Amino acid sequence: MDFDFSDDQLSLRDAVARWVEKAFGFERRHALARAGGASREVYGELAGLGLTGLAVPEAHGGLGFGPVEAMVVMEELGRGLVHAPYVQGALLAPALLAQGPQALQSAWLPRVADGSALVVLAHQERAARWRLNHVRTRARLGADGRAVIDGVKSVVPAADEADAYVVPARISGTDDDEAGIALFLVERQAAQVGAYPTQDGARAGEVRFDGAAATLIDASGHPALEAAVDIAIAAHAAEAVGLMDKLVAITVDYMNTRRQFGVPIASFQALRHRIADVKMQLELARSMSYFATLTLGRERAARRRAISQAKVQLGQSMRFVGQQCIQLHGGIGVTDEYLGSHYFKRLTMLELGFGDTLHHLGEVSARLQDTAGVFA
C-alpha cells in the first residue's frame, strides 16, 4: 500500500504550515484564550486560505477534497495549536448539510465554503454519555420541511459564534431509539445560548430551543449523524498526531538545553528510554490516524469499528505522551505561560471528544462478539 502523499497534498500541507508559522504563534493563541476563547477571526483567516471549502463540493464553491486532504490539514493545525472550530465548521457541517434538499444546500454550502457562515453540530445531551441514539430533544414537523424544536443541547462548540446549528431531534420513538431521529438546521437567532470558555482555551455553550423554528435536513438522520461524527473523530485523531509531534519536539529541545549535574538531561539514560517510549506511542497513534482516515469510505459496520479502534489507541497515546512530556519538563510544564501545558490541555480535551477511551473500548468490544479480534 502506498502511504506517500501526492504533490497536491504536500503543497496543501506546506501552505498551512507557512500560515501557522507566519500568523499564529503561541503568543496570539494565548491571548485569545485569556480573552475568552473567541475564534471567529481565526476561522476567517482559514477561510481566506480556502480551507473552509476543503470538503464542500465544487458545485457549491468548494474544493471537493477528501479525507486524506483533511487529515493533512488537521495535522498541521494541531502542530500549530490553532484555535478555531475548523472540524465543526469545515468538515462536519458540509457532511451533514449535503444530506439536505438542494435548496438548503444551495443556500448554505457556498457560505460554508467561503467562511461567511459557521455551522456547528449541536448534538450532545445530558445523560447521553456520547450515545448518538440518546435524543430527548423533540421536533414537530409542519409543511414544507419546516419544524418547531424543543430541547437543550450541551457543550456545543463555538455556540455563541455560530450562525446556525445542525440539531438532531426526535420525531418519533423513545429517547434511545435509533429510528425516529431527524436532522434540522436551526439559525442562531432562534435559540438561547449560554456560552463559556473551555479548559483548552476555546468556547462552548448550552443551547436551548423553546419552540425554535427549524428546517428539515434529513428525516432519517441517525446514519448521517454517525458518518459525520466518524469524520470528526478521524480529523481529531490527525490533530492529536500533530499536537503530540510538536509536544515531543518541544520536550526533546527542553531536554537538550536543561542541564543537571553539569550535563544536559537528555544524556541521562533513564530519560532517553522514556522518550523512546513516548515516540513509540506517537507512531502508534500516527498509524491509527491513517487507518481511521482510510476507512471513512467503508460500509457502516467496518467504518464504525475502525474509528473506535483508532480512538482507543489515540486516547492511550494522548494520555501517555502528554503525561510523560509534562513530567520530563518538571514544574514549568504545567504553567500557563509555557506552551507545553496548552498542548497537554488540548490533548486532554480531544481524548474526551465524541467519546472517551473507555467508551470506544466498549464500542470495539461490542463489534467483536463474533471473533476474538485477532483475525478480524
C-alpha positions in Angstrom: 0.0 0.0 0.0 1.3 3.4 -0.9 1.4 5.8 2.1 3.2 8.6 0.2 1.3 11.9 -0.1 0.7 13.4 -3.6 2.3 16.6 -4.7 -1.0 18.4 -4.2 -1.3 17.1 -0.7 2.2 18.1 0.2 1.6 21.6 -1.2 -1.5 21.8 0.9 0.5 20.8 4.0 3.2 23.4 3.2 0.6 26.2 2.7 -1.0 25.5 6.1 2.4 25.2 7.8 3.6 28.5 6.4 0.4 30.3 7.6 0.8 28.8 11.1 4.4 29.9 11.3 3.7 33.4 10.0 0.3 34.2 11.5 -0.4 32.0 14.5 2.3 32.0 17.1 1.8 30.9 20.7 1.5 34.5 21.9 -1.5 35.0 19.7 -3.2 31.8 20.8 -2.5 32.5 24.5 -4.0 36.0 24.2 -7.2 34.6 22.5 -7.6 32.0 25.3 -7.1 34.6 28.0 -9.7 36.9 26.3 -12.4 34.2 26.5 -11.6 31.9 23.5 -13.4 33.7 20.7 -12.0 32.3 17.4 -14.2 33.6 14.5 -11.4 35.9 13.4 -9.0 33.0 13.1 -11.7 30.9 11.3 -12.0 33.8 8.8 -8.3 33.7 8.1 -8.5 29.9 7.4 -11.4 30.8 5.0 -9.0 33.2 3.3 -6.7 30.3 2.6 -9.6 28.4 1.1 -9.6 25.8 3.8 -13.2 26.2 4.8 -14.2 24.9 1.4 -12.0 21.9 1.6 -14.8 19.3 2.0 -17.5 21.3 0.1 -18.3 20.0 -3.4 -17.0 22.1 -6.3 -20.6 22.6 -7.4 -21.2 24.7 -4.3 -17.9 26.7 -4.5 -15.7 24.3 -2.6 -12.6 22.3 -3.4 -14.2 18.9 -3.2 -11.2 17.3 -1.4 -11.4 14.1 0.5 -10.5 12.6 3.9 -6.7 12.4 3.3 -6.5 16.1 2.5 -8.5 16.8 5.7 -6.0 14.7 7.6 -3.1 16.6 6.2 -4.6 20.0 7.2 -5.6 18.8 10.6 -2.1 17.6 11.4 -0.7 21.0 10.7 -3.4 22.8 12.6 -2.7 20.5 15.5 1.0 21.1 15.3 0.4 24.8 15.4 -2.2 24.5 18.2 -4.5 26.6 16.0 -7.5 28.0 17.8 -10.6 27.7 15.6 -13.7 25.4 15.2 -12.4 24.1 12.0 -13.6 20.5 12.3 -17.1 21.6 13.2 -17.4 24.3 10.5 -15.4 22.9 7.6 -15.7 19.1 7.9 -18.8 18.2 9.9 -21.1 20.8 8.6 -20.6 20.1 4.9 -21.1 16.3 5.5 -24.4 17.0 7.3 -25.7 19.7 5.0 -25.1 17.5 2.0 -27.9 15.3 3.2 -30.4 18.0 2.8 -32.6 19.1 -0.1 -30.9 21.0 -2.9 -32.5 24.3 -1.9 -30.9 24.1 1.5 -27.5 23.0 0.1 -27.5 25.9 -2.3 -28.4 28.4 0.4 -25.8 27.3 3.0 -22.9 25.3 1.4 -21.5 28.2 -0.6 -21.5 30.3 2.6 -19.7 27.5 4.4 -17.2 27.3 1.6 -16.3 30.9 1.7 -16.3 31.1 5.5 -19.1 33.6 5.8 -21.3 31.1 7.7 -20.2 29.0 10.6 -22.5 26.0 11.1 -21.8 23.6 14.1 -23.3 20.4 15.3 -25.4 20.6 18.5 -26.0 17.0 19.4 -24.8 16.3 22.9 -27.4 15.9 25.7 -27.2 15.4 29.4 -27.1 11.7 30.4 -26.3 10.7 26.8 -22.7 9.6 27.6 -21.7 10.0 24.0 -24.5 7.8 22.7 -25.7 9.3 19.5 -29.1 7.5 19.7 -29.9 9.2 23.0 -32.0 12.1 21.9 -34.7 13.8 24.1 -35.0 16.9 22.0 -38.3 16.8 20.2 -39.4 18.3 16.9 -42.9 18.8 15.5 -42.9 18.7 11.7 -45.0 21.0 9.7 -45.4 21.7 6.0 -42.6 22.3 3.5 -39.9 20.9 5.7 -40.5 23.4 8.4 -40.5 22.3 12.1 -40.5 23.5 15.7 -37.9 22.2 18.1 -37.9 22.0 21.9 -34.9 20.8 23.9 -31.4 21.5 25.2 -28.0 20.7 23.7 -24.9 20.7 25.8 -21.2 21.6 25.2 -21.9 22.9 21.7 -18.6 24.2 20.2 -18.4 27.9 19.4 -22.0 28.1 20.4 -22.2 31.9 20.6 -20.1 32.4 17.4 -22.0 30.1 15.1 -24.6 31.3 12.6 -26.6 28.1 12.7 -26.7 24.6 14.3 -27.3 21.2 12.9 -29.6 19.7 15.5 -30.7 16.0 15.9 -34.2 15.9 17.2 -36.7 13.1 17.7 -39.8 13.0 15.5 -40.9 9.5 16.8 -39.9 6.7 19.1 -38.4 6.6 22.6 -35.4 8.5 23.9 -32.9 5.8 22.9 -34.3 4.5 19.6 -32.0 4.9 16.6 -35.1 5.3 14.4 -37.0 8.5 14.6 -34.1 10.8 14.8 -34.1 13.6 12.2 -31.6 16.4 11.5 -32.6 20.0 11.4 -31.0 23.3 10.7 -31.7 26.0 13.3 -30.4 29.5 12.9 -28.8 31.1 15.9 -31.4 33.8 16.5 -34.0 31.1 17.1 -32.0 29.7 20.0 -31.0 30.8 23.5 -27.2 30.4 24.1 -25.3 30.4 27.4 -21.6 30.3 26.4 -18.4 29.7 28.5 -14.7 29.1 27.9 -13.4 25.6 27.9 -10.3 24.1 29.6 -8.3 24.3 26.4 -9.0 28.0 25.8 -11.8 27.6 23.3 -15.5 28.3 23.7 -18.6 26.1 24.1 -22.1 26.6 25.3 -25.5 25.3 26.3 -28.1 25.9 23.6 -31.8 25.9 24.4 -34.6 25.6 21.8 -38.0 26.7 23.0 -40.3 26.4 20.0 -37.4 27.2 17.7 -38.1 27.4 14.0 -36.1 24.8 12.1 -35.6 23.4 8.6 -35.5 19.7 8.0 -32.3 18.3 6.6 -32.8 14.6 6.8 -35.9 12.8 8.3 -33.8 9.6 8.8 -30.8 11.3 10.3 -29.1 8.8 12.5 -26.9 7.1 9.8 -25.8 10.6 8.5 -25.0 11.7 12.1 -22.9 8.6 12.7 -20.9 9.1 9.5 -20.3 12.8 10.2 -19.1 12.0 13.8 -16.7 9.4 12.3 -15.3 12.2 10.1 -14.8 14.4 13.1 -13.1 11.6 15.1 -10.7 10.9 12.2 -10.0 14.6 12.0 -9.4 14.9 15.7 -7.0 11.9 15.5 -5.0 13.7 12.9 -5.0 16.9 15.0 -3.8 14.9 18.0 -0.9 13.4 16.0 0.2 17.0 15.1 -0.1 18.1 18.7 1.9 15.1 20.0 4.5 15.5 17.3 5.1 19.1 18.3 4.9 18.4 22.1 7.6 15.7 21.7 9.8 18.1 19.7 9.4 20.8 22.4 10.2 18.2 25.1 13.4 17.0 23.3 14.5 20.5 22.8 14.0 21.3 26.5 15.9 18.1 27.5 18.8 19.2 25.3 19.0 22.6 26.9 18.1 21.8 30.6 21.3 21.0 32.5 21.7 18.9 35.6 25.0 17.9 37.3 26.7 19.9 34.5 25.3 18.0 31.6 22.0 18.1 29.5 19.3 15.9 31.0 19.0 14.4 27.5 22.2 12.5 28.3 20.5 10.6 31.1 19.8 7.0 30.0 16.6 6.7 32.0 15.1 9.8 30.4 16.2 8.7 26.9 14.3 5.4 27.5 11.2 7.4 28.5 11.4 9.5 25.3 11.8 6.3 23.2 8.5 5.0 24.8 6.9 8.4 24.0 7.9 8.2 20.4 6.7 4.7 20.1 3.2 5.8 21.3 3.3 8.7 18.8 4.0 6.4 15.9 1.2 4.0 17.0 -1.1 7.0 17.1 0.0 8.1 13.7 -0.6 4.7 12.1 -4.1 4.5 13.7 -4.9 8.0 12.5 -4.1 6.9 8.9 -6.2 3.8 9.5 -9.2 5.9 10.6 -8.9 8.3 7.7 -8.6 5.5 5.1 -11.6 3.6 6.4 -14.1 6.5 6.2 -15.3 5.3 2.9 -16.1 1.8 4.1 -19.6 0.4 4.9 -21.0 1.3 8.3 -20.1 -1.7 10.5 -16.4 -1.8 9.3 -16.1 2.0 9.5 -17.5 2.4 13.0 -15.3 -0.4 14.4 -12.2 1.0 12.8 -13.0 4.5 14.1 -13.5 3.2 17.6 -10.3 1.2 17.4 -8.4 4.3 16.3 -10.0 6.3 19.1 -8.9 3.8 21.7 -5.3 3.9 20.6 -5.3 7.7 20.2 -6.7 8.0 23.7 -4.0 5.8 25.2 -1.3 7.6 23.2 -2.5 11.1 24.0 -2.6 10.4 27.8 0.8 8.7 27.8 2.6 11.2 25.6 1.0 14.2 27.4 1.8 13.0 30.9 5.3 11.9 30.1 6.3 15.1 28.3 4.9 17.2 31.1 6.8 15.1 33.7 10.0 15.4 31.7 9.7 19.2 31.9 9.1 19.3 35.6 7.1 22.1 37.2 7.4 24.5 34.2 5.4 22.0 32.2 2.2 22.9 33.9 2.5 26.7 34.0 0.1 28.7 31.9 2.9 30.8 30.4 4.6 27.7 28.9 3.2 26.4 25.6 3.7 22.8 26.5 0.9 23.0 29.1 -1.5 24.2 26.4 -0.7 21.2 24.1 -1.4 18.9 27.1 -4.8 20.6 27.8 -5.8 20.3 24.2 -4.9 16.6 24.1 -6.9 16.1 27.2 -10.0 17.7 25.6 -9.5 15.7 22.4 -9.5 12.4 24.4 -13.0 13.3 25.7 -14.4 14.5 22.4 -17.0 12.3 20.7 -16.5 9.5 23.3 -13.5 8.9 25.7 -11.2 5.9 25.5 -13.4 3.7 27.7 -16.5 4.5 25.7 -14.8 3.4 22.5 -13.2 0.4 24.1 -16.8 -0.7 24.8 -17.7 0.0 21.2 -14.9 -2.1 19.9 -15.8 -4.9 22.3 -19.4 -4.8 21.1 -18.3 -5.2 17.5 -16.0 -8.1 18.1 -18.6 -10.5 19.5 -18.3 -12.9 16.6 -14.5 -13.1 16.7 -11.6 -12.8 19.1 -10.4 -9.9 17.1 -7.1 -11.5 16.2 -8.1 -12.4 12.7 -10.7 -9.7 12.2 
